[in-house]
Amino acid sequence: QHFPPGVKNTAPGPLVGVGLSNLFVSDVNHFKKIDMVYCPPPYPPAVVPSPGTFGTPITFTSLDGSPGGVPLYKNGLLLGGIGVTGDGTPQPPPPVMLTPPLFPLPPCIVIPPAAVARNENPFVYINGSDIDEDVALAGQKGYAPSSSITADNVFIGGIRLPYVSSSTSVSSTITLQGNYDPMFPPQASPGPPPGIVPGTFGGVPGEIRQPIISDPLLAPINGQPRLTAAEVSSIINYAAQRVKITRAAIRLPIGTQMQAFITVVNNPNADNATPTVLGTFRTGEATLFSWDVAVQKARTTLFYSRHDFLGFGLDIAMSTRCVGFLAQKFYPPGIDGNNPGPFFTEQDKLSGFSGTEPNLTFTATADFSSPPLRNGIRLDLPDGITIFPGGFPLYRNGVLVGAIGVSGDGVDQDDIVGASGTHDFLAPNAIRSDQFNFRGTRLPYAKFPRDPTL
């Protein structure tokens, strides 16, 4: 809850909550076996099939912030990564039984008799040397990145980030006995998955990761027409134009253009319906984990803008920056000893977790739960929520018609790109979250980086 870790009365770090993205139950961008088995989103499809639906899901995989993972480079280009675990930090997870589903699943969905879930937060900061990291660095030998681009060259809020903290030198190669995991034998890196279409928006080349479509629902929302494919393209265009001229916060050398995933979702205007992804565009080599996060941002801002959770008597336009502001352990963030924000722990619960244990009961279906659940997660939030800035609601004549989510760089950079995408679909000023106070503190809506332009 503090950045830098251990320094009281400071706000949380910019990646607090990232561990609750890219969940294996997400309908967007799974971590999967590279078997190219077509795996449509189950019960029923929530989005247009995309490269994210190829490959068999691997149960309970997500992101992990504990030491033991380092990137692999060849000739200055990122080509993979190595991950090591086994030193007991975080602690080994206990077994968690999953109840068999009451409905048929596609052949590529396999419910194991027992699965695992962490009983310790994998994003607790671990200081000092770590055995997993020593082993990972040994495996990286010959494929290390240039020292000029490692994380310890990056400053966040004036604080230098760590890259690794190992004092072990790798002087020679030794042979150890062991066995390959039969489910994941060594293999050459595969080519790009099918379905990725090159595209250019706002003068920025990239990849169309999910097709640009019109809102598949036909009924107007409070008399206002739904988003068309042309309007979705225009929204992405405005956002990509901002990407093209915005200086990155996480890329070296300083002065490099940022990259991002940009996604637009519809407003199904119902609590039991999944917001459909109307298009996703990846500029350049935007960080891959950002695909799922961008969709999370769009769906999160839509969800909170559709409901009066704070008791203001109206549905206010709530950006994901505002959601995150209200979701911290202390409110306002950075002032120790205060009570939690009203949305504190909601990311865990709305991402399928109750406390530190997964709430993944496969018996929950639309016929047996209220609100309807899929894998323990609400149908209107099929990949959970996020508390990162970069998500904004889209309005037509004061009516909520969709949302945009942007992820790929610093949160302020994501904010300015997302806000740029709302150009023709601005929230009415009177209902923006920054027009309201909560517990004596004005709520935020957007925050842009200082001198952002290249």
SEVOKOL-972286 format. One record per atom (N, C-alpha, C): residue in one letter; z, y, x. Coordinates in steps of 0.001 Angstrom, whole numbers, plus 500000, padded with zeros to 6 digits. Layout:
! residues N
aZYX/...
! end
This chain:
! residues 454
q500000498784500815/q500000500000500000/q500000501267500848/h499874501144502162/h499859502321503016/h498759502197504067/f498131503310504382/f497195503370505485/f497485504621506304/p497787504407507617/p497843503148508362/p498979502253507869/p498864500933508079/p499920500021507626/p501275500396508209/g502277500389507357/g503640500641507801/g504061502090507825/v503125503002507546/v503451504430507549/v503742504845506108/k504989505178505831/k505386505494504467/k504784506806503986/n504730506928502668/n504226508136502003/n502784508453502403/t502003507402502604/t500557507552502782/t499871506731501699/a498681507141501329/a497932506444500278/a497443505091500781/p497074504179499873/p496565502875500301/p495272502998501089/g494955501954501834/g493702501920502571/g492510501809501647/p491316502144502145/p490126502193501285/p489644500836500781/l490153499745501349/l489703498426500897/l490770497667500120/v491830498350499687/v492839497672498874/v492180497136497600/g492310495841497380/g491724495217496201/g490399494531496436/v489822494666497646/v488504494066497882/v488567492550497814/g489767491971498027/g489892490520497945/g489643489976496555/l489678490831495545/l489400490407494174/l487968490775493786/s487061490576494731/s485630490705494459/s484950489458495005/n483697489256494634/n482940488093495092/n483678486787494775/l484368486764493634/l485077485562493214/l484074484450492899/f484506483203493058/f483564482111492802/f483170482042491341/v483959482627490439/v483605482622489023/v482684483780488653/s482405484672489588/s481558485830489288/s480164485383488870/d479597486097487912/d478245485772487446/d477186486516488255/v477589487149489346/v476649488017490062/v476231487440491403/n477149487352492319/n476767487065493704/n477747486069494295/h477545484804493995/h478472483770494421/h478326483469495914/f479433483036496529/f479342482320497794/f479041480878497416/k477940480335497915/k477503479033497442/k476992478169498583/k476932476874498282/k476254475970499193/k474771476331499220/i474169476197500370/i472753476550500480/i471934475305500146/d471968474902498883/d471220473722498462/d470063474089497541/m469956475382497224/m468859475895496413/m468790475246495034/v469896474707494557/v469940474203493187/v470021475408492248/y469095475464491295/y469141476588490363/y470367476452489477/c471192477484489475/c472462477426488751/c472562478624487818/p472077478499486577/p472117479652485671/p473541480002485290/p473810481273485045/p475150481644484582/p475480480885483303/p476606480212483264/p476906479360482107/p477440480119480905/y477427479503479829/y478133479781478559/y478087481175477967/p477052481709477532/p475646481522477886/p475279482496479002/p474011482577479426/p473656483518480499/p474030484946480132/a474639485655481103/a475078487023480846/a474126488036481458/v473374487627482470/v472476488550483136/v471145487854483377/v470139488635483679/v468851488064484030/v469022487225485290/p468476485999485338/p468621485177486534/p468162485923487778/s468877485719488851/s468621486452490086/s468913485546491257/p468650485985492494/p468986485149493648/p470447484746493675/g471308485484493005/g472716485120492955/g472983483850492181/t471966483327491468/t472183482129490667/t471576480896491331/f471241480981492617/f470738479820493326/f471828479280494247/g472044477979494176/g473049477353495019/g474287476990494230/t474923475893494615/t476092475401493902/t477327476200494275/p478113476676493310/p479328477438493629/p480327476605494429/i481037477249495317/i482093476606496091/i483415477087495522/t484219476161495024/t485420476508494283/t486399477326495109/f486906478387494499/f487966479238495039/f487605479918496355/t486363480222496572/t486003481040497724/t486024482502497315/s486376483340498243/s486375484784498037/s486418485420499413/l486683486690499460/l486834487363500739/l488223487117501298/d488371487277502614/d489642487012503279/d489834488035504385/g490998488665504408/g491270489704505396/g492147489267506544/s492443487965506651/s493272487504507769/s492399487323509014/p492966487484510208/p492170487340511437/p491543485958511550/g490416485899512228/g489734484626512420/g488267484666512072/g487754485828511699/g486337485972511388/g485692487032512255/v484587486689512915/v483854487654513744/v482358487468513513/p481564488523513700/p480122488430513460/p479391487809514646/l478177487340514374/l477305486774515398/l476029487602515476/y475663488013516686/y474477488849516895/y473541488173517887/k472262488418517714/k471243487979518670/k470270489128518876/n470113489537520110/n469225490657520448/n469552491906519631/g470839492133519430/g471274493335518738/g471213493268517232/l470798492130516682/l470670492001515229/l471717491037514690/l472318491399513552/l473294490545512894/l472589489316512325/l473067488112512706/l472419486906512199/l473376485917511557/g474676486212511563/g475622485296510933/g477050485677511242/g477937484746511016/g479350484977511280/g480044483662511507/i481208483701512126/i482009482511512341/i483400482761511772/g483928481801511052/g485252481918510464/g486108480726510853/v487355480989511190/v488275479938511635/v489597480093510910/t490138478990510411/t491480479002509854/t492163477691510198/g493476477733510312/g494198476522510675/g495520476765511353/d495854478029511652/d497115478293512347/d498277478533511388/g498000478390510076/g499084478520509109/g499331479930508632/t498516480889509037/t498677482274508598/t497357482771508028/p497273483082506745/p498290482908505710/p498660481440505515/q499729481220504753/q500229479876504558/q499205479010503839/p499278477683504051/p498360476798503321/p498574476937501820/p497507476885501051/p497644477043499597/p498133475766498941/p498855475894497833/p499279474711497081/p498156474235496178/p498195472973495751/p497159472499494821/p497339473111493444/v496228473373492785/v496253473879491414/v495309473013490588/m495818472447489516/m494997471574488687/m494166472402487707/l492926472006487523/l492052472668486562/l491840471746485367/t491942472298484175/t491725471527482964/t490224471346482733/p489754470136482455/p488321469941482215/p487834470830481080/p486603471273481132/p486078472163480090/p485866471422478776/l485872472191477696/l485618471635476375/l484154471768475975/f483319472259476909/f481931472513476573/f481068472056477739/p479791471755477523/p478940471247478603/p478653472324479643/l478529471889480877/l478219472792481972/l476901472378482612/p476189473319483249/p474985472936483987/p475330471921485077/p474375471081485480/p474659470051486482/p475191470612487793/c474848471879488099/c475269472430489385/c476711472920489361/i477344472951488194/i478744473362488110/i479605472100488154/v480389471970489176/v481239470793489330/v482697471234489265/i483450470690488319/i484869470984488207/i485636469909488969/p486242470233490102/p486944469209490879/p488244468795490187/p488742467604490486/p490008467180489877/p491174468047490323/a491093468604491489/a492135469512491971/a491482470553492846/a491965471776492785/a491446472839493617/a492626473558494238/v492346474582494989/v493414475268495707/v493367476751495424/a494502477379495536/a494598478836495401/a495699479313496328/r495550480500496862/r496530481003497807/r497847481337497116/n498933481092497829/n500217481591497364/n500669482743498239/e499768483198499098/e500080484332499968/e498867485241500000/n499088486530499950/n498005487494499928/n497179487404501215/p495880487036501134/p495071486933502343/p494689488285502923/f495147489372502295/f494846490694502817/f496093491407503324/v497159490650503603/v498319491234504267/v497945491514505721/y498267492715506200/y497889493088507565/y498678492264508571/i497972491622509488/i498597490823510542/i498349491524511865/n499409491950512505/n499314492693513757/n499440491735514928/g498827492091516066/g498963491287517268/g497977490142517326/s498142489290518353/s497199488206518587/s497316487140517509/d496241486381517343/d496179485364516296/d495357484207516831/i495858482978516671/i495183481811517239/i493818481599516591/d493727481777515272/d492427481638514606/d491401482564515239/e491828483787515522/e490913484766516115/e490495484345517525/d491420483765518289/d491068483273519625/d489961482228519547/v490089481310518584/v489094480250518438/v487752480837517994/a487793481775517066/a486553482403516592/a485834483127517728/l486573483819518561/l485963484542519682/l485342483572520686/a485962482403520848/a485373481397521722/a484017480956521178/g483945480754519858/g482681480362519248/g481636481459519290/q482082482691519397/q481153483830519420/q480507484031520783/k480986483351521778/k480495483568523136/k478968483409523202/g478312484418523753/g476856484432523819/g476208485099522633/y477003485381521593/y476462486011520381/y477332487180519924/a477958487853520875/a478846488965520547/a478045490240520305/p478543491133519461/p477862492422519257/p478062493334520455/s477244494344520540/s477435495366521562/s478787496055521349/s479476496329522431/s480777496997522312/s480663498387521713/s479438498919521651/s479260500266521099/s479290500290519580/i479212499118518930/i479179499113517471/i480334498309516861/t481298497879517652/t482432497166517087/t483333498135516332/a484176497594515449/a484949498422514526/a485892499391515221/d486296499095516463/d487219499996517143/d486563501289517607/n485274501460517273/n484611502747517485/n484647503622516231/v485223503092515150/v485209503791513865/v486593504371513584/f486612505608513094/f487861506276512714/f487847506530511204/i488918506156510522/i489086506424509101/i490300507331508949/g490091508533508449/g491195509472508323/g491861509765509659/g491067509748510726/g491604510030512049/g492254508840512725/i492210507663512092/i492840506466512633/i491759505512513141/r491887505094514425/r490925504151514974/r491172502759514386/l490113502107513910/l490247500768513343/l490327499721514457/p491014498618514203/p490993497522515176/p489763496645514980/y489331495977516021/y488255494987515908/y488859493592516053/v489397493283517201/v490151492046517403/v491392492392518208/s492333491458518248/s493553491684519027/s493885490410519775/s492992490036520671/s493154488798521425/s493214489107522908/s494140488460523598/s494245488608525048/s493777487354525767/t493244486387525008/t492788485126525582/t491389485285526152/s491190484873527388/s489854484939527984/s489205483564527881/v487928483547527536/v487163482312527407/v486372482131528685/s486830481216529542/s486208481073530849/s485262479890530931/s485474478880530101/s484625477699530169/s484609477006528817/t483683476075528679/t483557475323527440/t484193473956527605/i484988473540526637/i485608472229526657/i485173471453525421/t485268470144525506/t484860469277524402/t486094468732523692/l486126468869522394/l487229468375521577/l486696467388520556/q487519466421520199/q487132465457519186/q487304466076517791/g486463465662516882/g486549466171515528/g485408465644514697/n485322466077513483/n484286465620512574/n483711466795511805/y482402466739511594/y481773467726510734/y482211467493509292/d482299468568508526/d482503468427507092/d481200467870506509/p481238466678505893/p479989466079505398/p479285466941504347/m480043467846503695/m479405468701502693/m478670469878503333/f479003470153504596/f478398471311505262/f477987470938506681/p476998470073506822/p476550469682508159/p475834470840508855/p475779470827510188/p475042471887510908/p473586471933510462/q473064473105510286/q471673473261509892/q471176474615510358/a469876474746510461/a469293476034510822/a469494477022509688/s469552478297510029/s469702479325509011/s468481479323508101/p468684479253506783/p467536479222505869/p466885480599505762/g465703480597505181/g465038481859504923/g465659482573503751/p465132483733503400/p465698484474502262/p465534483686500977/p466474483819500054/p466365483083498788/p465182483578497976/p464641482725497115/p463502483159496294/p463940484195495280/g462988485000494866/g463270485961493814/g463548487363494287/i463756487546495608/i463991488891496116/i462647489626496202/v462565490763495551/v461318491514495465/v461458492815496254/p460590493074497222/p460641494366497928/p460392495505496953/g461025496624497191/g460844497780496317/g461220499054497022/t460812500168496458/t461144501480497009/t461569502388495870/f462735502992496014/f463242503963495045/f463695505200495812/g463320506355495301/g463733507587495945/g463265507710497372/g462162507051497700/g461650507085499062/g462391506164500013/v463266505301499492/v464055504396500324/v463568502969500116/p463109502290501161/p462689500899501001/p463896499990500862/g463711498894500141/g464818497956499961/g464388496752499174/e465344496153498470/e465109494925497725/e465591495082496285/i464773494637495352/i465196494593493957/i465898493255493766/r467218493295493740/r467998492060493676/r468147491537492249/q468066492401491272/q468021491973489870/q466994492852489170/p466118492250488364/p464969492972487813/p465371494204487008/i464504495198487032/i464697496413486249/i464215496137484824/i465139496185483866/i464791495852482482/i465374496899481533/s464850496920480316/s465443497723479254/s466660497002478690/d467544497752478089/d468695497153477414/d468161496131476404/p468553494844476520/p468018493830475606/p468528493961474177/l469591494732473967/l470088494943472608/l469278496047471943/l468987495891470690/l468082496805469996/l468804497873469177/a469954497551468623/a470622498486467724/a471101499715468487/p470826500920467987/p471325502140468647/p472854502158468688/i473391502968469584/i474839503146469692/i475178504510469095/n475834504509467966/n476178505756467289/n474971506686467156/g473853506085466804/g472641506860466575/g471830507173467817/q472314506788469004/q471600507090470236/q470870505860470755/p469609506038471191/p468841504891471694/p469435504344472983/r469159503094473233/r469664502424474421/r468776502715475626/l469280502374476803/l468562502659478044/l467277501842478127/t466211502488478586/t464941501812478810/t464799501492480298/a463845500606480602/a463596500255481999/a463188501490482805/a462410502384482180/a462002503611482886/a463207504483483206/e464157504547482283/e465360505345482529/e466242504700483597/v466318503372483592/v467068502680484641/v466449502966486004/s465122502921486074/s464441503236487334/s464741504664487768/s464764505590486826/s465051506989487154/s466481507147487680/i467418506459487069/i468814506521487519/i468917506020488959/i468277504877489238/i468307504326490596/i467588505254491560/n466498505880491106/n465776506827491952/n466669507975492408/y467374508584491465/y468254509704491822/y469328509257492810/a469880508070492583/a470916507576493489/a470341507290494868/a469164506672494923/a468559506338496208/a468159507593496989/q467741508628496277/q467431509886496965/q468649510422497704/r469815510270497112/r471053510706497770/r471383509802498948/v471138508488498792/v471349507578499924/v470543508046501130/k469304508446500884/k468379508798501961/k468867509965502798/i469668510858502215/i470075512063502949/i471568512089503260/t472265510980503016/t473719510969503186/t474117510234504459/r474958510876505233/r475437510315506490/r476439509196506215/a476274508056506912/a477159506911506714/a478525507158507336/a479543506562506706/a480899506603507268/a481221505337508036/i480475504242507787/i480826502959508394/i479756502463509360/r478791503304509718/r477711502855510593/r477654503692511866/l477257503030512928/l477099503685514221/l475661503530514668/p475125504482515448/p475800505698515921/p476030506713514799/i476938507650515056/i477233508701514090/i475943509453513744/g475744509697512468/g474521510348512018/g473529509377511415/t473905508093511349/t473053507081510733/t473090507222509209/q471953506969508574/q471890507019507107/q472719505891506507/m473392506162505409/m474148505139504694/m473205504167504003/q473727503020503591/q472996502044502787/q473906501603501645/a473308501115500562/a474151500764499411/a473410499853498449/f474192499146497634/f473702498492496426/f473897499465495267/i472876499601494439/i472925500471493264/i472623499613492047/t473497499637491067/t473276498801489885/t473559499578488612/v472873499225487549/v473054499850486234/v473321498743485219/v474294498961484328/v474577498000483266/v474480498703481917/n474295497899480879/n474233498458479525/n475625498547478914/n475722499169477769/n476949499175476982/n476710498288475768/p477247497061475776/p477036496194474607/p477774496677473374/n478693497637473579/n479420498253472463/n480240497224471682/a480772496234472407/a481612495199471790/a482505494602472858/d483720494242472491/d484669493708473460/d484382492272473854/n483587491566473078/n483350490160473365/n481968489909473933/a481355490931474501/a480001490800475035/a479961491281476482/t479218490563477308/t479096490907478722/t478106492050478906/p478476493110479611/p477502494153479944/p476382493577480811/t475172493682480334/t474014493123481030/t473622494014482197/v473327493385483324/v472815494129484475/v471359494489484189/l471058495777484179/l469706496259483872/l468876496495485129/g469470496269486272/g468741496421487524/g469689496611488685/t469364495994489820/t470144496167491044/t469195496350492204/f469425497387492987/f468583497723494140/f469447497783495381/r469005497099496421/r469684497129497711/r468852497952498685/t469409499047499193/t468706499839500188/t468936499216501560/g467878499149502360/g468006498701503747/g468796497426503888/e469754497452504823/e470605496282505040/e472028496590504590/a472163497017503344/a473487497287502776/a474348496035502847/t475631496222503046/t476566495103503172/t476465494177501967/l476365492875502228/l476072491925501164/l477197491779500156/f478444491935500589/f479535491806499622/f479466492905498563/s478715493959498867/s478656495114497969/s477868494851496698/w477071493784496665/w476321493476495447/w477291493242494290/d478218492327494481/d479179492023493424/d480051493238493127/v480451493967494170/v481331495121493979/v480632496214493180/a479332496430493436/a478593497458492693/a478571497146491200/v478349495866490864/v478352495485489453/v479761495603488884/q480768495207489663/q482156495395489233/q482431496854488897/k481970497756489748/k482222499185489527/k481602499646488220/a480358499235487968/a479691499663486735/a480421499121485511/r480782497851485554/r481457497260484400/r482877497799484227/t483532498115485338/t484895498648485258/t484908500016484607/t484029500911485056/t484019502258484476/t483608502202483012/l482732501274482642/l482346501108481240/l483543500638480415/f484260499648480917/f485395499076480203/f486471500129479935/y486823500900480951/y487905501868480788/y487445503124480045/s486151503409480054/s485652504558479289/s485504504232477812/r485514502959477465/r485360502540476066/r486688502460475326/h487815502568476051/h489116502361475418/h490078503488475785/d490924503826474861/d491940504865475096/d493219504197475598/f493207503820476864/f494356503113477423/f495529504035477722/l495298505337477836/l496363506254478244/l496956507025477074/g496452506795475869/g497030507432474697/g496659508883474519/f495466509276474992/f495030510659474822/f494452510924473437/g494229509877472672/g493667510052471343/g492159510078471320/l491515509842472457/l490059509757472525/l489694508936473743/d488471508407473743/d487978507631474878/d487448508601475919/i488136508704477056/i487712509657478075/i486759508978479057/a485909509768479689/a484986509274480707/a485790509018481975/m485965507763482303/m486848507398483401/m486046506730484514/s485954507386485648/s485286506805486806/s486172505735487433/t485595504932488323/t486422503930489011/t487398504593489981/r487101505786490460/r488087506501491281/r489335506777490454/c489153507158489212/c490295507408488333/c491041506115488040/v490306505028487791/v490946503740487536/v491808503338488729/g491254503483489938/g492008503140491131/g493222504023491343/f493098505290491002/f494208506239491123/f495380505804490252/l495057505209489100/l496083504793488141/l496551503358488358/a495997502691489385/a496273501263489574/a497113500974490811/q497749501999491389/q498495501803492630/q499965501487492359/k500611500949493374/k502025500577493268/k502913501786493031/f502505502933493592/f503233504183493380/f502295505187492738/y502816505933491767/y501996506956491112/y502736508290491124/p502064509369491654/p500735509371492255/p500714508558493556/p499543508068493957/p499454507258495169/p499964508020496391/g500669507292497248/g501121507868498505/g502504508474498468/i503166508445497321/i504532508977497229/i505461507805496950/d506108507322498008/d506965506149497874/d508135506420496934/g508527505381496218/g509683505478495342/g509343505812493908/n508128506295493658/n507715506579492282/n507430505274491534/n507378505371490232/n507012504213489421/n505540503858489619/p505161502611489336/p503753502238489470/p502865502982488482/g501573503037488795/g500602503560487862/g500449502617486677/p499934503100485560/p499842502271484346/p498889501089484493/f497946501153485444/f497002500054485620/f497388499141486781/f498570499330487348/f499007498489488460/f499065497023488007/t498520496127488794/t498385494667488577/t497263494308487610/e496599495290486982/e495536494923486044/e494341494314486752/q494094494719488007/q492971494115488717/q493202492615488886/d494430492220489209/d494737490802489349/d494500490078488023/k495059490631486955/k494999489949485667/k493568489891485117/l492826490984485273/l491472491023484727/l490460490348485640/s490925489882486803/s490060489126487707/s490431487652487705/g491201487224486694/g491504485816486538/g492762485359487230/f493578486303487705/f494799485927488403/f496006486486487660/s497066485723487633/s498330486169487062/s499361486133488173/g499726487286488686/g500573487334489878/g499766486837491051/t500246485807491754/t499505485257492882/t498866483921492545/e499037483462491307/e498446482187490918/e497193482434490072/p496167481625490238/p494949481820489447/p495185481478487985/n494555482247487130/n494655482005485692/n493316481450485229/l492921480336485860/l491601479782485627/l491702478521484784/t491883478676483502/t491957477542482597/t490612477395481909/f489924476326482217/f488567476164481733/f488514475763480259/t489672475686479595/t489682475371478176/t489422476604477323/a489469477787477912/a489328479013477129/a487863479276476821/t487539479409475554/t486171479710475142/t486212480796474087/a485047481262473734/a484967482334472748/a485571481926471413/d485614480622471139/d486141480147469848/d487658479976469850/f488255479996471039/f489666479663471107/f490508480749471765/s489979481921471983/s490753482940472680/s490404484324472155/s491345485226472302/s491128486609471895/s491817487524472917/p491060488337473682/p489597488377473677/p488993487111474276/p487712486854473995/p487086485643474518/p487166485602476043/l487380484420476569/l487513484253478003/l486465483285478534/r486076483481479783/r485240482538480518/r485923482336481859/n486332481110482154/n487062480829483397/n488309481694483505/g488959481983482382/g490155482803482428/g489885484286482532/i488613484681482518/i488237486091482669/i487544486554481393/r487816487785480984/r487220488326479765/r485699488292479848/l485063488026478708/l483605488005478671/l483011489371478993/d483738490462478682/d483184491775478985/d483461492187480430/l484174491346481188/l484418491601482619/l484226490290483377/p483001489732483378/p482815488382483909/p482974488263485416/d482984489363486139/d483289489295487575/d484533490124487902/g485401490314486881/g486637491050487108/g486397492546487206/i487412493271487707/i487283494719487870/i487536495086489320/t487223496322489651/t487518496851490974/t488208498191490812/i488870498632491875/i489549499925491840/i488998500848492928/f487744500592493341/f487074501432494340/f486266502533493667/p486230503728494227/p485310504754493727/p483860504308493856/g482986504960493068/g481559504663493107/g480987504240491775/g481839504156490733/g481363503784489406/g481529504932488428/f480490505195487627/f480502506312486670/f479866505880485351/p480408506372484222/p479791506093482923/p478528506933482737/l477628506434481902/l476378507128481584/l476396507485480098/y476130508764479782/y476185509252478401/y474837509844477993/r474481509620476743/r473323510284476136/r473832511065474926/n473742512383475007/n474222513245473925/n475662512915473531/g476481512691474543/g477891512441474307/g478244511013473942/v477261510109473922/v477494508707473551/v477347507836474793/l478323506969475022/l478321506076476177/l477240505008476004/v476267504999476923/v475153504056476798/v475085503066477953/g475890503258478972/g475845502347480112/g476703502871481238/a476466502338482442/a477238502770483604/a476463502454484872/i476788503176485936/i476198502952487257/i477314502596488219/g477012501665489121/g477954501300490169/g477260501312491514/v477919501874492521/v477350501971493867/v478376501470494870/s477926500619495790/s478817500118496835/s478008499867498096/g478617500171499246/g477919499900500497/g478402500720501669/d479188501766501415/d479640502611502520/d481061503064502221/g481474504194502788/g482780504729502462/g482860505081500990/v484083505091500451/v484222505318499014/v483731506697498597/d483869507703499454/d483369509030499103/d481844509053499116/q481256508307500048/q479789508197500071/q479297507476498813/d479973506394498444/d479590505699497211/d479710506626495999/d480746507466495998/d480962508386494885/d479803509378494739/i479362509956495839/i478318510985495733/i476991510365495312/v476742509117495734/v475512508439495320/v475582508070493844/g476719507520493413/g476867507172492002/g476760508378491096/a477415509473491491/a477350510697490688/a475924511230490622/s475168511080491706/s473777511537491707/s472947510749490705/g473264509468490539/g472524508658489582/g472740509059488136/t473835509771487858/t474116510184486474/t473360511459486083/h472467511930486923/h471793513225486776/h471371513533485340/d470735512595484684/d470244512818483313/d471178512245482252/f472317511709482675/f473219511048481735/f474665511425482036/l474883512732482186/l476205513231482578/l477232513050481457/a478460512776481859/a479552512754480894/a479843514180480438/p480121514391479159/p480511515733478710/p481750516207479477/n481716517461479920/n482827517981480719/n484168517831480012/a484177517995478699/a485448518006477966/a486156516660477975/i485426515563478229/i486075514253478200/i486130513596479576/r485704514306480618/r485838513741481960/r487312513595482316/s487635512566483073/s489038512288483386/s489711513425484134/d488949514202484906/d489572515293485665/d489934516500484793/q489728516380483483/q490177517420482555/q491537517076481943/f492145515981482415/f493386515498481815/f494470515310482875/n495710515509482445/n496871515223483280/n497566513979482754/f498124513200483689/f498930512046483306/f500198512040484151/r501341512040483487/r502639512137484151/r502683513341485096/g502143514429484648/g502213515667485406/g501226515796486540/t500297514874486657/t499316514905487746/t497908514877487176/r497066515799487660/r495677515808487188/r494953514569487697/l494200513933486818/l493442512744487179/l492167513126487924/p491699512278488823/p490439512565489527/p489237512032488756/y488072512481489114/y486831511932488571/y485883511545489706/a485631512502490600/a484749512237491745/a485257512997492957/k484958512475494108/k485282513141495365/k484154512864496348/f483579513938496886/f482448513782497785/f482881514019499228/p482187513396500192/p482538513619501600/p482214515040502032/r482976515535502977/r482720516868503526/r481442516836504354/d480576517808504164/d479304517889504899/d478590516541504911/p478194516036503740/p477673514666503679/p476241514503504161/t475475515588504213/t474032515472504421/t473700515263505892/l472730514395506137/l472262514124507497/l471701515379508144/
! end
